[in-house]
């Protein structure tokens, strides 16, 4: 009535509830297209809980550190693994976090620890929560756990090491992916031995 369009004259008298009845009809659904949103599904890989090492070494906290973008080009990725009890830390570097690059480096990283690895805890990132990583850990008899929802402190240990070790020595500047093997060699030969065996940890005393 307000706009003078006769096509909507009949619809003006239809109740809202009857409009829903019409929308459920086959004729309307054939014309109207609806796209449902993708629903996320919880992965059944790994147990969602905080590890409890009970004072035993061998329970790793693992996280990924990205070395910046440059004009949309990704940099190298660092894999940081820290033992919860002894604080022994092993860093590795990969070009990409796909299975092709990640699986061999994870095997090498686990071998670098001077004790048997019993647990592997990470966040819910798909680079670790997948069938290939789960298969590797099952072969090595290592338990896979992941952080709980709304518990941001579950992986706080390794996240603090990301800042105090990785960012302190490498900073935030972009490192191209092609240098990942060279960065990994630096980690294995220099940074990892320095962090675990040679880093000064004494406090100065003033004697008068």
Phi and psi in degrees as GROMACS dihedral restraints (atoms count N, CA, C in turn):
[ dihedral_restraints ]
;  ai    aj    ak    al  type     phi  dphi    fc
    3     4     5     6     1   -71.7    20    10
    4     5     6     7     1   -37.6    20    10
    6     7     8     9     1  -102.8    20    10
    7     8     9    10     1    -4.0    20    10
    9    10    11    12     1    69.4    20    10
   10    11    12    13     1    26.3    20    10
   12    13    14    15     1   -98.3    20    10
   13    14    15    16     1   113.6    20    10
   15    16    17    18     1   -70.1    20    10
   16    17    18    19     1   -18.7    20    10
   18    19    20    21     1   -66.9    20    10
   19    20    21    22     1   -26.2    20    10
   21    22    23    24     1  -102.4    20    10
   22    23    24    25     1     9.8    20    10
   24    25    26    27     1   -65.4    20    10
   25    26    27    28     1   -40.8    20    10
   27    28    29    30     1   -73.2    20    10
   28    29    30    31     1   -35.8    20    10
   30    31    32    33     1   -67.8    20    10
   31    32    33    34     1   -23.4    20    10
   33    34    35    36     1   -62.7    20    10
   34    35    36    37     1   -27.4    20    10
   36    37    38    39     1   -96.7    20    10
   37    38    39    40     1     2.7    20    10
   39    40    41    42     1   -86.9    20    10
   40    41    42    43     1   137.3    20    10
   42    43    44    45     1   -73.5    20    10
   43    44    45    46     1   161.0    20    10
   45    46    47    48     1   -64.2    20    10
   46    47    48    49     1   -39.3    20    10
   48    49    50    51     1   -63.7    20    10
   49    50    51    52     1   -35.6    20    10
   51    52    53    54     1   -72.9    20    10
   52    53    54    55     1   -28.1    20    10
   54    55    56    57     1   -60.5    20    10
   55    56    57    58     1   -38.9    20    10
   57    58    59    60     1   -66.0    20    10
   58    59    60    61     1   -35.1    20    10
   60    61    62    63     1   -63.1    20    10
   61    62    63    64     1   -41.5    20    10
   63    64    65    66     1   -66.4    20    10
   64    65    66    67     1   -36.0    20    10
   66    67    68    69     1   -69.8    20    10
   67    68    69    70     1   -23.2    20    10
   69    70    71    72     1   -81.3    20    10
   70    71    72    73     1    -8.8    20    10
   72    73    74    75     1   -68.8    20    10
   73    74    75    76     1   155.2    20    10
   75    76    77    78     1   -65.7    20    10
   76    77    78    79     1   -39.1    20    10
   78    79    80    81     1   -62.4    20    10
   79    80    81    82     1   -41.8    20    10
   81    82    83    84     1   -68.3    20    10
   82    83    84    85     1   -42.1    20    10
   84    85    86    87     1   -68.1    20    10
   85    86    87    88     1   -27.0    20    10
   87    88    89    90     1   -71.5    20    10
   88    89    90    91     1   -28.7    20    10
   90    91    92    93     1   -88.0    20    10
   91    92    93    94     1   -44.2    20    10
   93    94    95    96     1   -85.5    20    10
   94    95    96    97     1   126.7    20    10
   96    97    98    99     1  -103.4    20    10
   97    98    99   100     1   132.6    20    10
   99   100   101   102     1  -122.8    20    10
  100   101   102   103     1   131.6    20    10
  102   103   104   105     1  -111.9    20    10
  103   104   105   106     1   113.6    20    10
  105   106   107   108     1   -76.8    20    10
  106   107   108   109     1   146.1    20    10
  108   109   110   111     1   -72.6    20    10
  109   110   111   112     1   149.3    20    10
  111   112   113   114     1   -68.8    20    10
  112   113   114   115     1   128.9    20    10
  114   115   116   117     1   -98.0    20    10
  115   116   117   118     1   126.3    20    10
  117   118   119   120     1   -70.2    20    10
  118   119   120   121     1   147.1    20    10
  120   121   122   123     1  -124.4    20    10
  121   122   123   124     1   131.1    20    10
  123   124   125   126     1   -67.2    20    10
  124   125   126   127     1   133.7    20    10
  126   127   128   129     1   -78.3    20    10
  127   128   129   130     1   139.5    20    10
  129   130   131   132     1   -87.2    20    10
  130   131   132   133     1    -0.9    20    10
  132   133   134   135     1   -81.7    20    10
  133   134   135   136     1   127.2    20    10
  135   136   137   138     1    81.0    20    10
  136   137   138   139     1   149.1    20    10
  138   139   140   141     1   -95.1    20    10
  139   140   141   142     1   133.0    20    10
  141   142   143   144     1   -86.8    20    10
  142   143   144   145     1    90.2    20    10
  144   145   146   147     1  -162.3    20    10
  145   146   147   148     1   164.8    20    10
  147   148   149   150     1   -85.3    20    10
  148   149   150   151     1   132.3    20    10
  150   151   152   153     1   -64.9    20    10
  151   152   153   154     1   152.5    20    10
  153   154   155   156     1  -129.9    20    10
  154   155   156   157     1    85.6    20    10
  156   157   158   159     1   -71.3    20    10
  157   158   159   160     1   -18.0    20    10
  159   160   161   162     1    54.7    20    10
  160   161   162   163     1    40.8    20    10
  162   163   164   165     1    80.1    20    10
  163   164   165   166     1     4.9    20    10
  165   166   167   168     1   -98.1    20    10
  166   167   168   169     1   135.5    20    10
  168   169   170   171     1   -72.5    20    10
  169   170   171   172     1   157.7    20    10
  171   172   173   174     1   116.3    20    10
  172   173   174   175     1     3.7    20    10
  174   175   176   177     1  -107.2    20    10
  175   176   177   178     1   106.9    20    10
  177   178   179   180     1   -90.9    20    10
  178   179   180   181     1   144.6    20    10
  180   181   182   183     1  -109.5    20    10
  181   182   183   184     1   125.4    20    10
  183   184   185   186     1  -124.4    20    10
  184   185   186   187     1   139.8    20    10
  186   187   188   189     1  -151.2    20    10
  187   188   189   190     1   160.9    20    10
  189   190   191   192     1  -109.4    20    10
  190   191   192   193     1   136.5    20    10
  192   193   194   195     1  -119.8    20    10
  193   194   195   196     1   124.0    20    10
  195   196   197   198     1   -95.4    20    10
  196   197   198   199     1   133.2    20    10
  198   199   200   201     1   -93.0    20    10
  199   200   201   202     1    49.3    20    10
  201   202   203   204     1    75.4    20    10
  202   203   204   205     1   156.5    20    10
  204   205   206   207     1  -105.4    20    10
  205   206   207   208     1   157.4    20    10
  207   208   209   210     1  -142.6    20    10
  208   209   210   211     1   108.9    20    10
  210   211   212   213     1    55.9    20    10
  211   212   213   214     1    41.3    20    10
  213   214   215   216     1    81.6    20    10
  214   215   216   217     1     0.3    20    10
  216   217   218   219     1   -98.0    20    10
  217   218   219   220     1   127.6    20    10
  219   220   221   222     1   -72.2    20    10
  220   221   222   223     1   149.1    20    10
  222   223   224   225     1   -97.2    20    10
  223   224   225   226     1  -170.2    20    10
  225   226   227   228     1   -70.9    20    10
  226   227   228   229     1   162.1    20    10
  228   229   230   231     1  -116.8    20    10
  229   230   231   232     1   135.0    20    10
  231   232   233   234     1  -105.0    20    10
  232   233   234   235     1   134.2    20    10
  234   235   236   237     1  -102.9    20    10
  235   236   237   238     1   114.7    20    10
  237   238   239   240     1  -107.5    20    10
  238   239   240   241     1   121.0    20    10
  240   241   242   243     1  -124.2    20    10
  241   242   243   244     1   126.7    20    10
  243   244   245   246     1  -128.7    20    10
  244   245   246   247     1   131.4    20    10
  246   247   248   249     1   -76.0    20    10
  247   248   249   250     1   133.8    20    10
  249   250   251   252     1   -68.2    20    10
  250   251   252   253     1   -34.1    20    10
  252   253   254   255     1   -89.8    20    10
  253   254   255   256     1   -53.1    20    10
  255   256   257   258     1   -86.6    20    10
  256   257   258   259     1   -12.7    20    10
  258   259   260   261     1    66.2    20    10
  259   260   261   262     1    15.2    20    10
  261   262   263   264     1   -65.5    20    10
  262   263   264   265     1   131.2    20    10
  264   265   266   267     1  -126.1    20    10
  265   266   267   268     1   134.2    20    10
  267   268   269   270     1  -127.4    20    10
  268   269   270   271     1   124.2    20    10
  270   271   272   273     1  -108.3    20    10
  271   272   273   274     1   140.2    20    10
  273   274   275   276     1  -135.0    20    10
  274   275   276   277     1   164.0    20    10
  276   277   278   279     1  -132.2    20    10
  277   278   279   280     1   140.2    20    10
  279   280   281   282     1  -133.9    20    10
  280   281   282   283     1   156.1    20    10
  282   283   284   285     1   -69.2    20    10
  283   284   285   286     1   -46.0    20    10
  285   286   287   288     1  -138.6    20    10
  286   287   288   289     1   162.7    20    10
  288   289   290   291     1   -99.0    20    10
  289   290   291   292     1    25.2    20    10
  291   292   293   294     1   -79.1    20    10
  292   293   294   295     1   166.0    20    10
  294   295   296   297     1   -61.5    20    10
  295   296   297   298     1   -34.2    20    10
  297   298   299   300     1   -59.2    20    10
  298   299   300   301     1   -38.1    20    10
  300   301   302   303     1   -92.6    20    10
  301   302   303   304     1   -32.8    20    10
  303   304   305   306     1   -79.0    20    10
  304   305   306   307     1   -42.2    20    10
  306   307   308   309     1   -60.4    20    10
  307   308   309   310     1   -50.0    20    10
  309   310   311   312     1   -60.7    20    10
  310   311   312   313     1   -36.8    20    10
  312   313   314   315     1   -70.1    20    10
  313   314   315   316     1   -37.5    20    10
  315   316   317   318     1   -63.2    20    10
  316   317   318   319     1   -41.6    20    10
  318   319   320   321     1   -60.6    20    10
  319   320   321   322     1   -45.4    20    10
  321   322   323   324     1   -64.4    20    10
  322   323   324   325     1   -38.6    20    10
  324   325   326   327     1   -66.6    20    10
  325   326   327   328     1   -42.4    20    10
  327   328   329   330     1   -64.0    20    10
  328   329   330   331     1   -36.8    20    10
  330   331   332   333     1   -67.5    20    10
  331   332   333   334     1   -20.4    20    10
  333   334   335   336     1   -75.1    20    10
  334   335   336   337     1   -17.9    20    10
  336   337   338   339     1   -77.1    20    10
  337   338   339   340     1   140.2    20    10
  339   340   341   342     1   -82.4    20    10
  340   341   342   343     1    14.1    20    10
  342   343   344   345     1  -144.4    20    10
  343   344   345   346     1   168.3    20    10
  345   346   347   348     1   -72.2    20    10
  346   347   348   349     1   132.9    20    10
  348   349   350   351     1   -88.4    20    10
  349   350   351   352     1   127.5    20    10
  351   352   353   354     1  -110.5    20    10
  352   353   354   355     1   -29.8    20    10
  354   355   356   357     1  -137.5    20    10
  355   356   357   358     1   150.7    20    10
  357   358   359   360     1  -137.1    20    10
  358   359   360   361     1   105.8    20    10
  360   361   362   363     1  -112.9    20    10
  361   362   363   364     1   134.1    20    10
  363   364   365   366     1  -144.8    20    10
  364   365   366   367     1   176.0    20    10
  366   367   368   369     1   -79.9    20    10
  367   368   369   370     1  -166.2    20    10
  369   370   371   372     1   -93.6    20    10
  370   371   372   373     1    22.9    20    10
  372   373   374   375     1   -66.9    20    10
  373   374   375   376     1   142.6    20    10
  375   376   377   378     1   -69.6    20    10
  376   377   378   379     1   -14.6    20    10
  378   379   380   381     1   -68.5    20    10
  379   380   381   382     1   -23.6    20    10
  381   382   383   384     1  -110.6    20    10
  382   383   384   385     1   -34.8    20    10
  384   385   386   387     1   -87.8    20    10
  385   386   387   388     1    78.9    20    10
  387   388   389   390     1  -151.3    20    10
  388   389   390   391     1   170.5    20    10
  390   391   392   393     1   -67.7    20    10
  391   392   393   394     1   -34.7    20    10
  393   394   395   396     1   -68.5    20    10
  394   395   396   397     1   -44.8    20    10
  396   397   398   399     1   -66.4    20    10
  397   398   399   400     1   -41.4    20    10
  399   400   401   402     1   -61.1    20    10
  400   401   402   403     1   -38.7    20    10
  402   403   404   405     1   -64.6    20    10
  403   404   405   406     1   -42.4    20    10
  405   406   407   408     1   -61.9    20    10
  406   407   408   409     1   -46.0    20    10
  408   409   410   411     1   -68.4    20    10
  409   410   411   412     1   -36.4    20    10
  411   412   413   414     1   -63.7    20    10
  412   413   414   415     1   -38.4    20    10
  414   415   416   417     1   -63.7    20    10
  415   416   417   418     1   -35.1    20    10
  417   418   419   420     1   -91.0    20    10
  418   419   420   421     1     4.7    20    10
  420   421   422   423     1    58.7    20    10
  421   422   423   424     1    43.8    20    10
  423   424   425   426     1  -110.0    20    10
  424   425   426   427     1   131.8    20    10
  426   427   428   429     1   -79.6    20    10
  427   428   429   430     1   131.4    20    10
  429   430   431   432     1  -102.7    20    10
  430   431   432   433     1   121.7    20    10
  432   433   434   435     1  -126.8    20    10
  433   434   435   436     1   159.2    20    10
  435   436   437   438     1  -137.3    20    10
  436   437   438   439     1   159.6    20    10
  438   439   440   441     1   -65.5    20    10
  439   440   441   442     1   147.5    20    10
  441   442   443   444     1   -81.3    20    10
  442   443   444   445     1   156.1    20    10
  444   445   446   447     1   -67.3    20    10
  445   446   447   448     1   138.5    20    10
  447   448   449   450     1    60.6    20    10
  448   449   450   451     1    28.0    20    10
  450   451   452   453     1  -127.5    20    10
  451   452   453   454     1    79.8    20    10
  453   454   455   456     1   -69.3    20    10
  454   455   456   457     1   -14.4    20    10
  456   457   458   459     1   -89.9    20    10
  457   458   459   460     1    -0.6    20    10
  459   460   461   462     1   -60.8    20    10
  460   461   462   463     1   -34.1    20    10
  462   463   464   465     1  -117.8    20    10
  463   464   465   466     1    30.2    20    10
  465   466   467   468     1   -67.3    20    10
  466   467   468   469     1   -29.2    20    10
  468   469   470   471     1   -59.9    20    10
  469   470   471   472     1   -54.3    20    10
  471   472   473   474     1   -71.0    20    10
  472   473   474   475     1   -30.0    20    10
  474   475   476   477     1   -67.5    20    10
  475   476   477   478     1   -34.0    20    10
  477   478   479   480     1   -69.4    20    10
  478   479   480   481     1   -34.3    20    10
  480   481   482   483     1   -69.3    20    10
  481   482   483   484     1   -28.0    20    10
  483   484   485   486     1   -57.4    20    10
  484   485   486   487     1   -38.7    20    10
  486   487   488   489     1   -81.6    20    10
  487   488   489   490     1   -44.7    20    10
  489   490   491   492     1   -76.7    20    10
  490   491   492   493     1   -20.6    20    10
  492   493   494   495     1  -114.9    20    10
  493   494   495   496     1   -59.3    20    10
  495   496   497   498     1   -67.0    20    10
  496   497   498   499     1   -55.3    20    10
  498   499   500   501     1   -68.8    20    10
  499   500   501   502     1   -31.0    20    10
  501   502   503   504     1   -65.1    20    10
  502   503   504   505     1   -39.8    20    10
  504   505   506   507     1   -95.2    20    10
  505   506   507   508     1   -26.9    20    10
  507   508   509   510     1  -112.5    20    10
  508   509   510   511     1   -15.7    20    10
  510   511   512   513     1    71.1    20    10
  511   512   513   514     1  -156.5    20    10
  513   514   515   516     1  -116.2    20    10
  514   515   516   517     1     0.5    20    10
  516   517   518   519     1   -68.4    20    10
  517   518   519   520     1   149.2    20    10
  519   520   521   522     1   -67.2    20    10
  520   521   522   523     1   131.2    20    10
  522   523   524   525     1  -118.9    20    10
  523   524   525   526     1   118.3    20    10
  525   526   527   528     1   -58.2    20    10
  526   527   528   529     1   150.8    20    10
  528   529   530   531     1   -63.2    20    10
  529   530   531   532     1   -28.4    20    10
  531   532   533   534     1   -66.3    20    10
  532   533   534   535     1   -16.1    20    10
  534   535   536   537     1   -90.7    20    10
  535   536   537   538     1     5.4    20    10
  537   538   539   540     1   -57.6    20    10
  538   539   540   541     1   -44.8    20    10
  540   541   542   543     1   -60.4    20    10
  541   542   543   544     1   -37.7    20    10
  543   544   545   546     1   -69.8    20    10
  544   545   546   547     1   -40.4    20    10
  546   547   548   549     1   -64.6    20    10
  547   548   549   550     1   -39.4    20    10
  549   550   551   552     1   -63.9    20    10
  550   551   552   553     1   -38.6    20    10
  552   553   554   555     1   -64.2    20    10
  553   554   555   556     1   -38.6    20    10
  555   556   557   558     1   -62.7    20    10
  556   557   558   559     1   -41.6    20    10
  558   559   560   561     1   -60.9    20    10
  559   560   561   562     1   -50.2    20    10
  561   562   563   564     1   -67.6    20    10
  562   563   564   565     1   -40.2    20    10
  564   565   566   567     1   -90.7    20    10
  565   566   567   568     1   -23.8    20    10
  567   568   569   570     1  -127.3    20    10
  568   569   570   571     1   -59.4    20    10
  570   571   572   573     1   -69.2    20    10
  571   572   573   574     1   -46.1    20    10
  573   574   575   576     1   -62.0    20    10
  574   575   576   577     1   -47.4    20    10
  576   577   578   579     1   -61.8    20    10
  577   578   579   580     1   -37.1    20    10
  579   580   581   582     1   -64.8    20    10
  580   581   582   583     1   -46.5    20    10
  582   583   584   585     1   -64.6    20    10
  583   584   585   586     1   -39.6    20    10
  585   586   587   588     1   -91.3    20    10
  586   587   588   589     1   -26.2    20    10
  588   589   590   591     1  -126.1    20    10
  589   590   591   592     1   -24.0    20    10
  591   592   593   594     1  -122.8    20    10
  592   593   594   595     1    -1.4    20    10
  594   595   596   597     1   -72.7    20    10
  595   596   597   598     1   128.6    20    10
  597   598   599   600     1   -62.1    20    10
  598   599   600   601     1   134.7    20    10
  600   601   602   603     1  -134.6    20    10
  601   602   603   604     1    24.0    20    10
  603   604   605   606     1   -94.8    20    10
  604   605   606   607     1   159.6    20    10
  606   607   608   609     1  -112.4    20    10
  607   608   609   610     1   134.7    20    10
  609   610   611   612     1   -70.3    20    10
  610   611   612   613     1   145.6    20    10
  612   613   614   615     1  -118.3    20    10
  613   614   615   616     1   139.3    20    10
  615   616   617   618     1  -102.4    20    10
  616   617   618   619     1   116.3    20    10
  618   619   620   621     1  -109.0    20    10
  619   620   621   622     1   130.0    20    10
